[in-house]
Amino acid sequence: MIGFFSSLSPIVQTLFASFFTWGMTALGAALVFTTKKVNQKLMDGMLGFAGGVMIAASFWSLLAPAISMAESGPVPGWVPAAVGFMLGGIFLWGADNFLPHLSPSMPPTEAEGVNPQKRKRSTLLVLAITMHNIPEGLAVGVAFGSVATGNPEASIAGALALAIGMGIQNFPEGTSVSMPLRRDGMSRAKSFFLGQLSGAVEPIAAVIGVLAVTVMEPLLPYALSFAAGAMIFVVAEEVIPGSQENGNRDLASMWLMIGFTIMMMLDVALG
């Protein structure tokens, strides 16, 4: 598998990986065809798991390589990591305050962004998960782009590990959109369509990421750190609170630990 990926162009590698992560979102959304309601403990555990994967990926696959890459540059290695990380968080904070959206676990009255009351609940739910998927797509694209630059800190195996981790954590995100829509009375087909649609942004963001770092290689440490900061903002703002607000705090916390451990093992073993 690794040999096959190595023979492909960076953009094709990125498209394969990002279509996989999108496919996992669709697979999660497809649960709507088998049931109208998913056990809340299962959903909270899945969200906790997703948070753990994202935290681990942010460090092992993004921040640590960014610091190593920057150490040979003209500034201390922590500078690009710190700047990129904060810019990623600020970008998501700005999007969070501007883009109308509604987290799946929130009532419609708590929708955020500019004039959210003018949007349908289905639109707000899809926009919320779509916003989360932007940094994930960027992370996958930047990871494959860093391999294309020939940087010794990057490897196809590590980029694949990141894509696998992002795909695993996308499964509950698809479910978290399609299930509330189905409970609201929407048809299974439309609930599935809107649930998987939230992952469609990942291939777009991934291609932007791979093009950016292959064209402007000096930006690579900043780009890796930017994706990490954006993902950590999502985890802190939405994923962890959403997994614990239904009273399943210990369960969600343990699954976060499991998610972190699995992603760490994937990255270290393959990277």
Stockholm file with secondary structure:
# STOCKHOLM 1.0

chainA/1-271         MIGFFSSLSPIVQTLFASFFTWGMTALGAALVFTTKKVNQKLMDGMLGFAGGVMIAASFWSLLAPAISMAESGPVPGWVPAAVGFMLGGIFLWGADNFLPHLSPSMPPTEAEGVNPQKRKRSTLLVLAITMHNIPEGLAVGVAFGSVATGNPEASIAGALALAIGMGIQNFPEGTSVSMPLRRDGMSRAKSFFLGQLSGAVEPIAAVIGVLAVTVMEPLLPYALSFAAGAMIFVVAEEVIPGSQENGNRDLASMWLMIGFTIMMMLDVALG
#=GR chainA/1-271 SS CHHHHHTSCHHHHHHHHHHHHHHHHHHHHGGGGTCSCCCHHHHHHHHHHHHHHHHHIIIIIIIHHHHHHHTTSSSCTHHHHHHHHHHHHHHHHHHHHHSCBCCTTSCGGGCBSSSGGGSCHHHHHHHHHHHHHHHHHHHHHHHHHHHHTTCTTCCHHHHHHHHHHHHHHHHHHHHHHHHHHHHTTCCHHHHHHHHHHTTTHHHHHHHHHHHHHHHSGGGHHHHHHHHHHHHHHHIIIIIHHHHHTTSCHHHHHHHHHHHHHHHHHHHHHHC
#=GC SS_cons         CHHHHHTSCHHHHHHHHHHHHHHHHHHHHGGGGTCSCCCHHHHHHHHHHHHHHHHHIIIIIIIHHHHHHHTTSSSCTHHHHHHHHHHHHHHHHHHHHHSCBCCTTSCGGGCBSSSGGGSCHHHHHHHHHHHHHHHHHHHHHHHHHHHHTTCTTCCHHHHHHHHHHHHHHHHHHHHHHHHHHHHTTCCHHHHHHHHHHTTTHHHHHHHHHHHHHHHSGGGHHHHHHHHHHHHHHHIIIIIHHHHHTTSCHHHHHHHHHHHHHHHHHHHHHHC
//
